Amino acid sequence: MPKRSRKPADLNRLAASIVEEATDPDYDPYQGKNPAAVELGRLGGQKGGKARAAKISPEERSASAKKAATARWSSQP
């Protein structure tokens, strides 16, 4: 099991590292990952919603939409 990272003692350094990472033009979030695996995962993600919508019945789709709407609006104060 990987070790958990800890927050740095100095929050200013943490903030500076976040800003540096966000504004670095050479930063690549996929660095060190297998490009074929990244593309395969992306491909599955693109197909997933359409395939699921085609597979389920209109009644199931309606029930899922109602459940999502209830969850979305029930958290509002």
Backbone hydrogen bonds, N-H to C=O, Kabsch-Sander energy under -0.5 kcal/mol:
donor,donor_aa,acceptor,acceptor_aa,energy
11,L,9,A,-0.7
14,L,10,D,-1.5
15,A,11,L,-2.6
16,A,12,N,-2.4
17,S,13,R,-2.5
18,I,14,L,-2.1
19,V,15,A,-2.4
20,E,16,A,-2.5
21,E,17,S,-2.3
22,A,18,I,-2.2
23,T,19,V,-2.0
24,D,20,E,-1.0
27,Y,24,D,-1.3
31,Q,28,D,-1.7
33,K,30,Y,-2.2
38,V,34,N,-2.2
39,E,35,P,-2.4
40,L,36,A,-2.2
41,G,37,A,-2.4
42,R,38,V,-2.2
43,L,39,E,-2.4
44,G,40,L,-2.2
45,G,41,G,-1.9
46,Q,42,R,-1.9
47,K,43,L,-1.6
48,G,44,G,-2.0
49,G,45,G,-0.7
51,A,47,K,-2.5
52,R,48,G,-2.4
53,A,49,G,-2.3
54,A,50,K,-2.0
55,K,51,A,-1.4
56,I,52,R,-2.0
61,R,57,S,-2.4
62,S,58,P,-2.3
63,A,59,E,-2.4
64,S,60,E,-2.4
65,A,61,R,-2.3
66,K,62,S,-2.4
67,K,63,A,-2.3
68,A,64,S,-2.3
69,A,65,A,-2.4
70,T,66,K,-2.4
71,A,67,K,-2.3
72,R,68,A,-2.5
73,W,69,A,-2.5
74,S,70,T,-2.0
75,S,71,A,-0.8
76,Q,73,W,-0.9
